[in-house]
Amino acid sequence: MNSTRTTTRILAPAVALGAAILLTTGGPALAKGGGSDVRTSGSCQGVAHWKLKASPEDGRIEVEGQIDSNKAGQTWNWSLTHDGLAAGSGSRKTAGASGSFEVRRVVGNWSGTDLFVFRAQRPGTQQICRGTIRF
């Protein structure tokens, strides 16, 4: 009985540490070669929220950025960078009951981990959304 407790005290933290390492390092690595999507989201300054998704697309990467402000008719200026280089920019209006807009770009899949930064700002306000995703 005493050896069971000792084994449990030694193995439980080791298993937990191993699982944590797999969860923090396995996601992006599997996404690059394994073909699965990577998603992230967060809050903006103000009441809006942003979402980002990166997916494999015929040897390239599809990146989707979304802003949801819950108010239709707002104009937002947005930009997307890929490893620091411009991958797209423009101006969009929120629409529909959700008061959101989405942009989509398909870009080259460079060697190693690709870093994308999606940024959107409402002109004339301090409301800024900024999110990053690695694929």
C-alpha positions in Angstrom: 0.0 0.0 0.0 2.8 2.4 0.8 4.6 1.6 -2.5 1.3 2.4 -4.4 1.1 5.9 -2.8 4.8 6.6 -3.6 4.3 5.4 -7.2 1.2 7.5 -7.6 3.0 10.6 -6.2 5.8 10.1 -8.7 3.8 9.1 -11.7 0.9 11.6 -11.5 3.1 14.7 -11.8 5.1 13.1 -14.6 2.0 12.3 -16.6 0.6 15.8 -16.0 3.8 17.4 -17.2 3.9 15.1 -20.3 0.4 16.0 -21.2 1.1 19.7 -20.7 4.1 19.5 -23.0 2.1 17.7 -25.7 -0.8 20.2 -25.5 1.4 23.3 -25.7 3.8 22.0 -28.4 1.7 19.6 -30.3 -1.0 21.9 -31.6 0.9 24.1 -34.1 3.3 21.3 -35.0 0.4 19.0 -35.9 -1.4 21.8 -37.7 1.5 22.4 -40.1 1.9 18.8 -41.1 -1.2 17.1 -39.9 -3.8 19.1 -41.8 -5.9 20.5 -39.0 -7.1 24.0 -38.3 -5.6 26.4 -35.7 -8.0 28.8 -34.1 -7.7 31.7 -31.6 -9.8 34.6 -30.4 -9.9 37.5 -28.0 -11.4 40.7 -27.0 -10.8 44.1 -28.6 -10.6 47.5 -27.0 -14.3 48.3 -26.5 -17.0 45.7 -26.9 -15.9 43.9 -30.1 -14.3 40.5 -30.3 -11.9 39.0 -32.9 -11.4 35.5 -34.2 -8.6 34.0 -36.3 -8.4 30.7 -38.1 -5.5 29.2 -40.2 -6.1 26.1 -42.3 -4.2 24.1 -44.9 -5.4 24.8 -48.4 -3.8 22.8 -51.3 -0.2 23.3 -50.0 -0.9 26.9 -49.0 -2.5 28.5 -45.8 -6.0 29.9 -45.7 -6.3 32.6 -43.0 -9.7 33.9 -41.9 -10.1 36.9 -39.6 -13.4 38.0 -38.1 -14.6 41.0 -36.2 -17.8 40.8 -34.2 -19.1 44.1 -32.7 -22.8 43.2 -32.4 -23.6 46.4 -34.3 -24.3 46.4 -38.1 -23.1 49.3 -40.2 -19.8 50.0 -38.5 -16.8 50.7 -40.8 -13.5 49.0 -39.9 -10.1 49.3 -41.5 -8.2 46.0 -41.4 -4.8 44.6 -42.2 -3.2 41.1 -42.2 0.5 40.4 -42.1 2.4 37.2 -42.7 5.7 37.0 -41.0 5.8 40.8 -41.0 4.9 41.3 -44.7 1.6 42.7 -45.9 -0.8 39.9 -46.9 -3.9 42.1 -47.3 -5.7 45.2 -46.1 -8.9 47.0 -46.7 -12.1 48.5 -45.3 -15.2 46.5 -44.4 -18.6 47.2 -42.8 -20.2 45.0 -40.2 -23.4 43.4 -41.3 -26.2 41.1 -40.3 -27.7 40.5 -36.9 -24.3 39.6 -35.4 -22.7 42.9 -36.6 -19.7 41.2 -38.0 -17.4 40.9 -41.0 -14.9 38.4 -42.1 -11.8 38.5 -44.4 -10.1 35.5 -46.0 -6.7 35.2 -47.7 -4.9 32.3 -49.1 -1.1 32.7 -48.8 2.1 30.7 -49.3 3.1 28.1 -46.8 6.7 29.0 -45.9 9.0 26.7 -44.2 8.9 26.6 -40.4 6.1 28.3 -38.4 4.2 31.1 -40.1 3.1 34.1 -37.9 0.0 36.0 -38.9 -1.2 39.3 -37.3 -4.7 40.5 -38.0 -5.5 44.1 -37.0 -8.7 46.1 -37.3 -9.6 49.6 -36.2 -12.8 51.7 -36.3 -11.8 55.1 -37.9 -12.4 58.0 -35.6 -12.4 55.8 -32.5 -9.9 54.2 -30.2 -11.4 50.8 -30.9 -8.7 48.4 -32.0 -8.7 44.7 -32.4 -5.4 42.8 -32.8 -4.9 39.1 -32.9 -2.0 36.7 -33.8 -1.9 33.1 -34.9 0.9 30.7 -35.6 0.6 27.9 -38.2 
